[in-house]
Amino acid sequence: MELIEKSKQFLSEANQELKRVTWPTKKHIAASTWVVVILVLLIGVFLGIVDFIFSKLIRLVLG
């Protein structure tokens, strides 16, 4: 029985904490998403270029 009471207390306290959370607006989420997408694309292009350069260098050295 003690486990059930502790579980109820935990869920009640968790619910109270969730009511205090400041949730981001849709506008903020959309802006953050675009930042992430752009950064991922930039890093992907950068890593692609670095990979291309290193593969050419290795072929030059080994081949």
CHARMM-style PDB file with segment names, atoms N, HN, CA, C and O in Angstrom:
ATOM      1  N   MET     1       0.824  -1.199   0.000  1.00  0.00      PROA
ATOM      2  CA  MET     1       0.000   0.000   0.000  1.00  0.00      PROA
ATOM      3  C   MET     1       0.866   1.259   0.000  1.00  0.00      PROA
ATOM      4  O   MET     1       0.489   2.270  -0.594  1.00  0.00      PROA
ATOM      5  N   GLU     2       1.998   1.206   0.648  1.00  0.00      PROA
ATOM      6  HN  GLU     2       2.304   0.385   1.130  1.00  0.00      PROA
ATOM      7  CA  GLU     2       2.883   2.368   0.720  1.00  0.00      PROA
ATOM      8  C   GLU     2       3.379   2.761  -0.676  1.00  0.00      PROA
ATOM      9  O   GLU     2       3.535   3.945  -0.976  1.00  0.00      PROA
ATOM     10  N   LEU     3       3.623   1.764  -1.519  1.00  0.00      PROA
ATOM     11  HN  LEU     3       3.496   0.802  -1.275  1.00  0.00      PROA
ATOM     12  CA  LEU     3       4.087   2.029  -2.870  1.00  0.00      PROA
ATOM     13  C   LEU     3       3.041   2.804  -3.662  1.00  0.00      PROA
ATOM     14  O   LEU     3       3.383   3.710  -4.422  1.00  0.00      PROA
ATOM     15  N   ILE     4       1.785   2.459  -3.489  1.00  0.00      PROA
ATOM     16  HN  ILE     4       1.508   1.723  -2.871  1.00  0.00      PROA
ATOM     17  CA  ILE     4       0.704   3.146  -4.200  1.00  0.00      PROA
ATOM     18  C   ILE     4       0.605   4.598  -3.738  1.00  0.00      PROA
ATOM     19  O   ILE     4       0.432   5.498  -4.560  1.00  0.00      PROA
ATOM     20  N   GLU     5       0.712   4.831  -2.444  1.00  0.00      PROA
ATOM     21  HN  GLU     5       0.853   4.100  -1.776  1.00  0.00      PROA
ATOM     22  CA  GLU     5       0.641   6.198  -1.917  1.00  0.00      PROA
ATOM     23  C   GLU     5       1.819   7.038  -2.407  1.00  0.00      PROA
ATOM     24  O   GLU     5       1.645   8.205  -2.760  1.00  0.00      PROA
ATOM     25  N   LYS     6       3.010   6.454  -2.428  1.00  0.00      PROA
ATOM     26  HN  LYS     6       3.151   5.506  -2.141  1.00  0.00      PROA
ATOM     27  CA  LYS     6       4.190   7.169  -2.913  1.00  0.00      PROA
ATOM     28  C   LYS     6       4.046   7.483  -4.403  1.00  0.00      PROA
ATOM     29  O   LYS     6       4.436   8.558  -4.859  1.00  0.00      PROA
ATOM     30  N   SER     7       3.490   6.545  -5.147  1.00  0.00      PROA
ATOM     31  HN  SER     7       3.174   5.672  -4.776  1.00  0.00      PROA
ATOM     32  CA  SER     7       3.277   6.760  -6.570  1.00  0.00      PROA
ATOM     33  C   SER     7       2.289   7.898  -6.806  1.00  0.00      PROA
ATOM     34  O   SER     7       2.509   8.743  -7.674  1.00  0.00      PROA
ATOM     35  N   LYS     8       1.201   7.922  -6.036  1.00  0.00      PROA
ATOM     36  HN  LYS     8       1.023   7.235  -5.332  1.00  0.00      PROA
ATOM     37  CA  LYS     8       0.216   8.996  -6.156  1.00  0.00      PROA
ATOM     38  C   LYS     8       0.842  10.344  -5.815  1.00  0.00      PROA
ATOM     39  O   LYS     8       0.603  11.338  -6.500  1.00  0.00      PROA
ATOM     40  N   GLN     9       1.646  10.371  -4.753  1.00  0.00      PROA
ATOM     41  HN  GLN     9       1.841   9.564  -4.196  1.00  0.00      PROA
ATOM     42  CA  GLN     9       2.294  11.609  -4.350  1.00  0.00      PROA
ATOM     43  C   GLN     9       3.273  12.082  -5.431  1.00  0.00      PROA
ATOM     44  O   GLN     9       3.322  13.271  -5.748  1.00  0.00      PROA
ATOM     45  N   PHE    10       4.041  11.164  -5.988  1.00  0.00      PROA
ATOM     46  HN  PHE    10       4.001  10.198  -5.730  1.00  0.00      PROA
ATOM     47  CA  PHE    10       4.984  11.518  -7.042  1.00  0.00      PROA
ATOM     48  C   PHE    10       4.262  12.103  -8.245  1.00  0.00      PROA
ATOM     49  O   PHE    10       4.672  13.139  -8.769  1.00  0.00      PROA
ATOM     50  N   LEU    11       3.188  11.449  -8.693  1.00  0.00      PROA
ATOM     51  HN  LEU    11       2.855  10.607  -8.268  1.00  0.00      PROA
ATOM     52  CA  LEU    11       2.441  11.919  -9.856  1.00  0.00      PROA
ATOM     53  C   LEU    11       1.799  13.277  -9.590  1.00  0.00      PROA
ATOM     54  O   LEU    11       1.741  14.125 -10.480  1.00  0.00      PROA
ATOM     55  N   SER    12       1.323  13.480  -8.377  1.00  0.00      PROA
ATOM     56  HN  SER    12       1.370  12.791  -7.654  1.00  0.00      PROA
ATOM     57  CA  SER    12       0.726  14.766  -8.014  1.00  0.00      PROA
ATOM     58  C   SER    12       1.775  15.876  -8.059  1.00  0.00      PROA
ATOM     59  O   SER    12       1.520  16.957  -8.590  1.00  0.00      PROA
ATOM     60  N   GLU    13       2.960  15.602  -7.498  1.00  0.00      PROA
ATOM     61  HN  GLU    13       3.167  14.724  -7.066  1.00  0.00      PROA
ATOM     62  CA  GLU    13       4.031  16.603  -7.501  1.00  0.00      PROA
ATOM     63  C   GLU    13       4.549  16.858  -8.920  1.00  0.00      PROA
ATOM     64  O   GLU    13       4.864  17.995  -9.271  1.00  0.00      PROA
ATOM     65  N   ALA    14       4.636  15.820  -9.720  1.00  0.00      PROA
ATOM     66  HN  ALA    14       4.380  14.897  -9.434  1.00  0.00      PROA
ATOM     67  CA  ALA    14       5.075  15.984 -11.106  1.00  0.00      PROA
ATOM     68  C   ALA    14       4.072  16.844 -11.880  1.00  0.00      PROA
ATOM     69  O   ALA    14       4.467  17.691 -12.681  1.00  0.00      PROA
ATOM     70  N   ASN    15       2.789  16.629 -11.644  1.00  0.00      PROA
ATOM     71  HN  ASN    15       2.468  15.942 -10.993  1.00  0.00      PROA
ATOM     72  CA  ASN    15       1.747  17.419 -12.294  1.00  0.00      PROA
ATOM     73  C   ASN    15       1.853  18.888 -11.886  1.00  0.00      PROA
ATOM     74  O   ASN    15       1.701  19.774 -12.727  1.00  0.00      PROA
ATOM     75  N   GLN    16       2.110  19.152 -10.619  1.00  0.00      PROA
ATOM     76  HN  GLN    16       2.234  18.433  -9.936  1.00  0.00      PROA
ATOM     77  CA  GLN    16       2.265  20.531 -10.148  1.00  0.00      PROA
ATOM     78  C   GLN    16       3.474  21.195 -10.804  1.00  0.00      PROA
ATOM     79  O   GLN    16       3.404  22.365 -11.181  1.00  0.00      PROA
ATOM     80  N   GLU    17       4.573  20.471 -10.944  1.00  0.00      PROA
ATOM     81  HN  GLU    17       4.630  19.521 -10.638  1.00  0.00      PROA
ATOM     82  CA  GLU    17       5.768  21.025 -11.584  1.00  0.00      PROA
ATOM     83  C   GLU    17       5.517  21.321 -13.057  1.00  0.00      PROA
ATOM     84  O   GLU    17       5.982  22.337 -13.574  1.00  0.00      PROA
ATOM     85  N   LEU    18       4.787  20.443 -13.733  1.00  0.00      PROA
ATOM     86  HN  LEU    18       4.410  19.617 -13.314  1.00  0.00      PROA
ATOM     87  CA  LEU    18       4.496  20.664 -15.156  1.00  0.00      PROA
ATOM     88  C   LEU    18       3.634  21.899 -15.368  1.00  0.00      PROA
ATOM     89  O   LEU    18       3.720  22.526 -16.423  1.00  0.00      PROA
ATOM     90  N   LYS    19       2.811  22.264 -14.405  1.00  0.00      PROA
ATOM     91  HN  LYS    19       2.741  21.754 -13.547  1.00  0.00      PROA
ATOM     92  CA  LYS    19       1.992  23.467 -14.510  1.00  0.00      PROA
ATOM     93  C   LYS    19       2.848  24.723 -14.411  1.00  0.00      PROA
ATOM     94  O   LYS    19       2.442  25.782 -14.889  1.00  0.00      PROA
ATOM     95  N   ARG    20       4.033  24.624 -13.796  1.00  0.00      PROA
ATOM     96  HN  ARG    20       4.363  23.764 -13.408  1.00  0.00      PROA
ATOM     97  CA  ARG    20       4.931  25.773 -13.639  1.00  0.00      PROA
ATOM     98  C   ARG    20       5.862  25.968 -14.832  1.00  0.00      PROA
ATOM     99  O   ARG    20       6.534  26.994 -14.933  1.00  0.00      PROA
ATOM    100  N   VAL    21       5.905  25.004 -15.719  1.00  0.00      PROA
ATOM    101  HN  VAL    21       5.359  24.170 -15.636  1.00  0.00      PROA
ATOM    102  CA  VAL    21       6.817  25.073 -16.861  1.00  0.00      PROA
ATOM    103  C   VAL    21       6.363  26.161 -17.824  1.00  0.00      PROA
ATOM    104  O   VAL    21       5.174  26.295 -18.111  1.00  0.00      PROA
ATOM    105  N   THR    22       7.321  26.934 -18.318  1.00  0.00      PROA
ATOM    106  HN  THR    22       8.288  26.826 -18.084  1.00  0.00      PROA
ATOM    107  CA  THR    22       7.032  27.922 -19.351  1.00  0.00      PROA
ATOM    108  C   THR    22       7.288  27.251 -20.697  1.00  0.00      PROA
ATOM    109  O   THR    22       8.436  27.026 -21.079  1.00  0.00      PROA
ATOM    110  N   TRP    23       6.221  26.938 -21.404  1.00  0.00      PROA
ATOM    111  HN  TRP    23       5.288  27.121 -21.094  1.00  0.00      PROA
ATOM    112  CA  TRP    23       6.340  26.229 -22.663  1.00  0.00      PROA
ATOM    113  C   TRP    23       6.626  27.221 -23.786  1.00  0.00      PROA
ATOM    114  O   TRP    23       6.087  28.328 -23.776  1.00  0.00      PROA
ATOM    115  N   PRO    24       7.461  26.849 -24.751  1.00  0.00      PROA
ATOM    116  CA  PRO    24       7.767  27.760 -25.857  1.00  0.00      PROA
ATOM    117  C   PRO    24       6.562  27.928 -26.786  1.00  0.00      PROA
ATOM    118  O   PRO    24       5.706  27.049 -26.893  1.00  0.00      PROA
ATOM    119  N   THR    25       6.523  29.085 -27.454  1.00  0.00      PROA
ATOM    120  HN  THR    25       7.217  29.799 -27.367  1.00  0.00      PROA
ATOM    121  CA  THR    25       5.432  29.341 -28.396  1.00  0.00      PROA
ATOM    122  C   THR    25       5.718  28.616 -29.715  1.00  0.00      PROA
ATOM    123  O   THR    25       6.840  28.174 -29.967  1.00  0.00      PROA
ATOM    124  N   LYS    26       4.686  28.504 -30.546  1.00  0.00      PROA
ATOM    125  HN  LYS    26       3.775  28.863 -30.342  1.00  0.00      PROA
ATOM    126  CA  LYS    26       4.862  27.868 -31.852  1.00  0.00      PROA
ATOM    127  C   LYS    26       5.864  28.645 -32.701  1.00  0.00      PROA
ATOM    128  O   LYS    26       6.639  28.055 -33.453  1.00  0.00      PROA
ATOM    129  N   LYS    27       5.844  29.970 -32.576  1.00  0.00      PROA
ATOM    130  HN  LYS    27       5.214  30.449 -31.964  1.00  0.00      PROA
ATOM    131  CA  LYS    27       6.766  30.808 -33.340  1.00  0.00      PROA
ATOM    132  C   LYS    27       8.214  30.513 -32.937  1.00  0.00      PROA
ATOM    133  O   LYS    27       9.092  30.413 -33.794  1.00  0.00      PROA
ATOM    134  N   HSD    28       8.454  30.375 -31.647  1.00  0.00      PROA
ATOM    135  HN  HSD    28       7.740  30.457 -30.951  1.00  0.00      PROA
ATOM    136  CA  HSD    28       9.803  30.084 -31.150  1.00  0.00      PROA
ATOM    137  C   HSD    28      10.256  28.694 -31.590  1.00  0.00      PROA
ATOM    138  O   HSD    28      11.416  28.504 -31.956  1.00  0.00      PROA
ATOM    139  N   ILE    29       9.357  27.740 -31.554  1.00  0.00      PROA
ATOM    140  HN  ILE    29       8.415  27.895 -31.257  1.00  0.00      PROA
ATOM    141  CA  ILE    29       9.691  26.375 -31.983  1.00  0.00      PROA
ATOM    142  C   ILE    29      10.028  26.356 -33.470  1.00  0.00      PROA
ATOM    143  O   ILE    29      10.984  25.700 -33.883  1.00  0.00      PROA
ATOM    144  N   ALA    30       9.243  27.079 -34.281  1.00  0.00      PROA
ATOM    145  HN  ALA    30       8.466  27.612 -33.946  1.00  0.00      PROA
ATOM    146  CA  ALA    30       9.496  27.123 -35.724  1.00  0.00      PROA
ATOM    147  C   ALA    30      10.849  27.767 -36.009  1.00  0.00      PROA
ATOM    148  O   ALA    30      11.606  27.273 -36.844  1.00  0.00      PROA
ATOM    149  N   ALA    31      11.155  28.861 -35.324  1.00  0.00      PROA
ATOM    150  HN  ALA    31      10.539  29.262 -34.645  1.00  0.00      PROA
ATOM    151  CA  ALA    31      12.445  29.540 -35.527  1.00  0.00      PROA
ATOM    152  C   ALA    31      13.598  28.627 -35.130  1.00  0.00      PROA
ATOM    153  O   ALA    31      14.598  28.542 -35.843  1.00  0.00      PROA
ATOM    154  N   SER    32      13.467  27.954 -34.013  1.00  0.00      PROA
ATOM    155  HN  SER    32      12.655  28.022 -33.433  1.00  0.00      PROA
ATOM    156  CA  SER    32      14.524  27.039 -33.553  1.00  0.00      PROA
ATOM    157  C   SER    32      14.698  25.877 -34.522  1.00  0.00      PROA
ATOM    158  O   SER    32      15.819  25.434 -34.770  1.00  0.00      PROA
ATOM    159  N   THR    33      13.605  25.390 -35.061  1.00  0.00      PROA
ATOM    160  HN  THR    33      12.694  25.749 -34.859  1.00  0.00      PROA
ATOM    161  CA  THR    33      13.673  24.285 -36.020  1.00  0.00      PROA
ATOM    162  C   THR    33      14.438  24.704 -37.264  1.00  0.00      PROA
ATOM    163  O   THR    33      15.268  23.947 -37.766  1.00  0.00      PROA
ATOM    164  N   TRP    34      14.165  25.919 -37.773  1.00  0.00      PROA
ATOM    165  HN  TRP    34      13.491  26.535 -37.366  1.00  0.00      PROA
ATOM    166  CA  TRP    34      14.884  26.394 -38.958  1.00  0.00      PROA
ATOM    167  C   TRP    34      16.371  26.556 -38.694  1.00  0.00      PROA
ATOM    168  O   TRP    34      17.197  26.254 -39.556  1.00  0.00      PROA
ATOM    169  N   VAL    35      16.712  27.032 -37.505  1.00  0.00      PROA
ATOM    170  HN  VAL    35      16.041  27.277 -36.805  1.00  0.00      PROA
ATOM    171  CA  VAL    35      18.127  27.165 -37.156  1.00  0.00      PROA
ATOM    172  C   VAL    35      18.806  25.798 -37.186  1.00  0.00      PROA
ATOM    173  O   VAL    35      19.905  25.656 -37.721  1.00  0.00      PROA
ATOM    174  N   VAL    36      18.154  24.806 -36.615  1.00  0.00      PROA
ATOM    175  HN  VAL    36      17.261  24.921 -36.180  1.00  0.00      PROA
ATOM    176  CA  VAL    36      18.719  23.455 -36.593  1.00  0.00      PROA
ATOM    177  C   VAL    36      18.859  22.897 -38.007  1.00  0.00      PROA
ATOM    178  O   VAL    36      19.892  22.316 -38.340  1.00  0.00      PROA
ATOM    179  N   VAL    37      17.844  23.065 -38.833  1.00  0.00      PROA
ATOM    180  HN  VAL    37      17.005  23.537 -38.562  1.00  0.00      PROA
ATOM    181  CA  VAL    37      17.886  22.541 -40.202  1.00  0.00      PROA
ATOM    182  C   VAL    37      19.024  23.189 -40.984  1.00  0.00      PROA
ATOM    183  O   VAL    37      19.771  22.498 -41.676  1.00  0.00      PROA
ATOM    184  N   ILE    38      19.160  24.504 -40.881  1.00  0.00      PROA
ATOM    185  HN  ILE    38      18.553  25.065 -40.319  1.00  0.00      PROA
ATOM    186  CA  ILE    38      20.219  25.209 -41.603  1.00  0.00      PROA
ATOM    187  C   ILE    38      21.601  24.772 -41.114  1.00  0.00      PROA
ATOM    188  O   ILE    38      22.499  24.537 -41.922  1.00  0.00      PROA
ATOM    189  N   LEU    39      21.773  24.663 -39.797  1.00  0.00      PROA
ATOM    190  HN  LEU    39      21.043  24.854 -39.141  1.00  0.00      PROA
ATOM    191  CA  LEU    39      23.064  24.219 -39.267  1.00  0.00      PROA
ATOM    192  C   LEU    39      23.406  22.799 -39.709  1.00  0.00      PROA
ATOM    193  O   LEU    39      24.557  22.514 -40.039  1.00  0.00      PROA
ATOM    194  N   VAL    40      22.432  21.922 -39.717  1.00  0.00      PROA
ATOM    195  HN  VAL    40      21.497  22.153 -39.449  1.00  0.00      PROA
ATOM    196  CA  VAL    40      22.670  20.547 -40.156  1.00  0.00      PROA
ATOM    197  C   VAL    40      23.101  20.524 -41.619  1.00  0.00      PROA
ATOM    198  O   VAL    40      24.019  19.791 -41.988  1.00  0.00      PROA
ATOM    199  N   LEU    41      22.444  21.321 -42.444  1.00  0.00      PROA
ATOM    200  HN  LEU    41      21.698  21.916 -42.144  1.00  0.00      PROA
ATOM    201  CA  LEU    41      22.815  21.385 -43.860  1.00  0.00      PROA
ATOM    202  C   LEU    41      24.233  21.937 -44.042  1.00  0.00      PROA
ATOM    203  O   LEU    41      25.021  21.395 -44.818  1.00  0.00      PROA
ATOM    204  N   LEU    42      24.550  23.014 -43.325  1.00  0.00      PROA
ATOM    205  HN  LEU    42      23.910  23.454 -42.695  1.00  0.00      PROA
ATOM    206  CA  LEU    42      25.889  23.599 -43.429  1.00  0.00      PROA
ATOM    207  C   LEU    42      26.966  22.626 -42.973  1.00  0.00      PROA
ATOM    208  O   LEU    42      27.995  22.485 -43.633  1.00  0.00      PROA
ATOM    209  N   ILE    43      26.740  21.964 -41.864  1.00  0.00      PROA
ATOM    210  HN  ILE    43      25.904  22.079 -41.328  1.00  0.00      PROA
ATOM    211  CA  ILE    43      27.721  21.002 -41.356  1.00  0.00      PROA
ATOM    212  C   ILE    43      27.831  19.816 -42.309  1.00  0.00      PROA
ATOM    213  O   ILE    43      28.927  19.299 -42.527  1.00  0.00      PROA
ATOM    214  N   GLY    44      26.718  19.383 -42.873  1.00  0.00      PROA
ATOM    215  HN  GLY    44      25.827  19.803 -42.696  1.00  0.00      PROA
ATOM    216  CA  GLY    44      26.743  18.283 -43.839  1.00  0.00      PROA
ATOM    217  C   GLY    44      27.554  18.633 -45.071  1.00  0.00      PROA
ATOM    218  O   GLY    44      28.337  17.816 -45.555  1.00  0.00      PROA
ATOM    219  N   VAL    45      27.370  19.846 -45.584  1.00  0.00      PROA
ATOM    220  HN  VAL    45      26.733  20.509 -45.192  1.00  0.00      PROA
ATOM    221  CA  VAL    45      28.145  20.289 -46.749  1.00  0.00      PROA
ATOM    222  C   VAL    45      29.627  20.372 -46.386  1.00  0.00      PROA
ATOM    223  O   VAL    45      30.484  19.922 -47.147  1.00  0.00      PROA
ATOM    224  N   PHE    46      29.923  20.946 -45.226  1.00  0.00      PROA
ATOM    225  HN  PHE    46      29.228  21.311 -44.608  1.00  0.00      PROA
ATOM    226  CA  PHE    46      31.315  21.058 -44.784  1.00  0.00      PROA
ATOM    227  C   PHE    46      31.970  19.679 -44.676  1.00  0.00      PROA
ATOM    228  O   PHE    46      33.075  19.474 -45.178  1.00  0.00      PROA
ATOM    229  N   LEU    47      31.297  18.747 -44.029  1.00  0.00      PROA
ATOM    230  HN  LEU    47      30.399  18.914 -43.621  1.00  0.00      PROA
ATOM    231  CA  LEU    47      31.863  17.404 -43.880  1.00  0.00      PROA
ATOM    232  C   LEU    47      31.987  16.700 -45.224  1.00  0.00      PROA
ATOM    233  O   LEU    47      32.926  15.931 -45.433  1.00  0.00      PROA
ATOM    234  N   GLY    48      31.053  16.950 -46.137  1.00  0.00      PROA
ATOM    235  HN  GLY    48      30.290  17.574 -45.968  1.00  0.00      PROA
ATOM    236  CA  GLY    48      31.154  16.377 -47.474  1.00  0.00      PROA
ATOM    237  C   GLY    48      32.383  16.886 -48.208  1.00  0.00      PROA
ATOM    238  O   GLY    48      33.083  16.118 -48.868  1.00  0.00      PROA
ATOM    239  N   ILE    49      32.642  18.177 -48.093  1.00  0.00      PROA
ATOM    240  HN  ILE    49      32.074  18.801 -47.557  1.00  0.00      PROA
ATOM    241  CA  ILE    49      33.829  18.759 -48.729  1.00  0.00      PROA
ATOM    242  C   ILE    49      35.107  18.202 -48.119  1.00  0.00      PROA
ATOM    243  O   ILE    49      36.035  17.835 -48.840  1.00  0.00      PROA
ATOM    244  N   VAL    50      35.156  18.140 -46.805  1.00  0.00      PROA
ATOM    245  HN  VAL    50      34.403  18.438 -46.220  1.00  0.00      PROA
ATOM    246  CA  VAL    50      36.340  17.595 -46.124  1.00  0.00      PROA
ATOM    247  C   VAL    50      36.554  16.132 -46.518  1.00  0.00      PROA
ATOM    248  O   VAL    50      37.687  15.716 -46.760  1.00  0.00      PROA
ATOM    249  N   ASP    51      35.492  15.364 -46.582  1.00  0.00      PROA
ATOM    250  HN  ASP    51      34.572  15.702 -46.386  1.00  0.00      PROA
ATOM    251  CA  ASP    51      35.593  13.960 -46.981  1.00  0.00      PROA
ATOM    252  C   ASP    51      36.118  13.839 -48.406  1.00  0.00      PROA
ATOM    253  O   ASP    51      36.969  12.996 -48.689  1.00  0.00      PROA
ATOM    254  N   PHE    52      35.610  14.681 -49.300  1.00  0.00      PROA
ATOM    255  HN  PHE    52      34.919  15.365 -49.070  1.00  0.00      PROA
ATOM    256  CA  PHE    52      36.055  14.665 -50.687  1.00  0.00      PROA
ATOM    257  C   PHE    52      37.551  14.982 -50.783  1.00  0.00      PROA
ATOM    258  O   PHE    52      38.290  14.313 -51.504  1.00  0.00      PROA
ATOM    259  N   ILE    53      37.986  16.009 -50.049  1.00  0.00      PROA
ATOM    260  HN  ILE    53      37.386  16.553 -49.463  1.00  0.00      PROA
ATOM    261  CA  ILE    53      39.399  16.395 -50.071  1.00  0.00      PROA
ATOM    262  C   ILE    53      40.282  15.277 -49.523  1.00  0.00      PROA
ATOM    263  O   ILE    53      41.299  14.930 -50.124  1.00  0.00      PROA
ATOM    264  N   PHE    54      39.890  14.717 -48.382  1.00  0.00      PROA
ATOM    265  HN  PHE    54      39.064  14.999 -47.894  1.00  0.00      PROA
ATOM    266  CA  PHE    54      40.704  13.641 -47.795  1.00  0.00      PROA
ATOM    267  C   PHE    54      40.739  12.404 -48.682  1.00  0.00      PROA
ATOM    268  O   PHE    54      41.779  11.753 -48.789  1.00  0.00      PROA
ATOM    269  N   SER    55      39.629  12.072 -49.314  1.00  0.00      PROA
ATOM    270  HN  SER    55      38.785  12.601 -49.228  1.00  0.00      PROA
ATOM    271  CA  SER    55      39.629  10.893 -50.192  1.00  0.00      PROA
ATOM    272  C   SER    55      40.541  11.119 -51.391  1.00  0.00      PROA
ATOM    273  O   SER    55      41.233  10.196 -51.822  1.00  0.00      PROA
ATOM    274  N   LYS    56      40.551  12.338 -51.939  1.00  0.00      PROA
ATOM    275  HN  LYS    56      39.988  13.087 -51.590  1.00  0.00      PROA
ATOM    276  CA  LYS    56      41.460  12.647 -53.040  1.00  0.00      PROA
ATOM    277  C   LYS    56      42.919  12.578 -52.586  1.00  0.00      PROA
ATOM    278  O   LYS    56      43.771  12.058 -53.306  1.00  0.00      PROA
ATOM    279  N   LEU    57      43.204  13.098 -51.401  1.00  0.00      PROA
ATOM    280  HN  LEU    57      42.512  13.520 -50.816  1.00  0.00      PROA
ATOM    281  CA  LEU    57      44.580  13.057 -50.875  1.00  0.00      PROA
ATOM    282  C   LEU    57      45.045  11.606 -50.642  1.00  0.00      PROA
ATOM    283  O   LEU    57      46.183  11.255 -50.956  1.00  0.00      PROA
ATOM    284  N   ILE    58      44.168  10.786 -50.097  1.00  0.00      PROA
ATOM    285  HN  ILE    58      43.244  11.071 -49.842  1.00  0.00      PROA
ATOM    286  CA  ILE    58      44.541   9.386 -49.833  1.00  0.00      PROA
ATOM    287  C   ILE    58      44.772   8.640 -51.140  1.00  0.00      PROA
ATOM    288  O   ILE    58      45.713   7.854 -51.250  1.00  0.00      PROA
ATOM    289  N   ARG    59      43.912   8.885 -52.138  1.00  0.00      PROA
ATOM    290  HN  ARG    59      43.148   9.524 -52.048  1.00  0.00      PROA
ATOM    291  CA  ARG    59      44.120   8.263 -53.449  1.00  0.00      PROA
ATOM    292  C   ARG    59      45.438   8.712 -54.076  1.00  0.00      PROA
ATOM    293  O   ARG    59      46.126   7.922 -54.722  1.00  0.00      PROA
ATOM    294  N   LEU    60      45.786   9.982 -53.882  1.00  0.00      PROA
ATOM    295  HN  LEU    60      45.227  10.624 -53.357  1.00  0.00      PROA
ATOM    296  CA  LEU    60      47.011  10.512 -54.415  1.00  0.00      PROA
ATOM    297  C   LEU    60      48.229   9.862 -53.752  1.00  0.00      PROA
ATOM    298  O   LEU    60      49.210   9.530 -54.417  1.00  0.00      PROA
ATOM    299  N   VAL    61      48.145   9.686 -52.423  1.00  0.00      PROA
ATOM    300  HN  VAL    61      47.348   9.956 -51.883  1.00  0.00      PROA
ATOM    301  CA  VAL    61      49.264   9.096 -51.671  1.00  0.00      PROA
ATOM    302  C   VAL    61      49.372   7.600 -51.948  1.00  0.00      PROA
ATOM    303  O   VAL    61      50.472   7.090 -52.163  1.00  0.00      PROA
ATOM    304  N   LEU    62      48.262   6.903 -51.946  1.00  0.00      PROA
ATOM    305  HN  LEU    62      47.369   7.317 -51.772  1.00  0.00      PROA
ATOM    306  CA  LEU    62      48.291   5.449 -52.097  1.00  0.00      PROA
ATOM    307  C   LEU    62      48.286   4.995 -53.565  1.00  0.00      PROA
ATOM    308  O   LEU    62      48.769   3.907 -53.880  1.00  0.00      PROA
ATOM    309  N   GLY    63      47.762   5.797 -54.426  1.00  0.00      PROA
ATOM    310  HN  GLY    63      47.370   6.680 -54.171  1.00  0.00      PROA
ATOM    311  CA  GLY    63      47.524   5.321 -55.758  1.00  0.00      PROA
ATOM    312  C   GLY    63      48.501   5.650 -56.789  1.00  0.00      PROA
ATOM    313  OT1 GLY    63      48.334   5.261 -57.945  1.00  0.00      PROA
TER     314      GLY     63
END
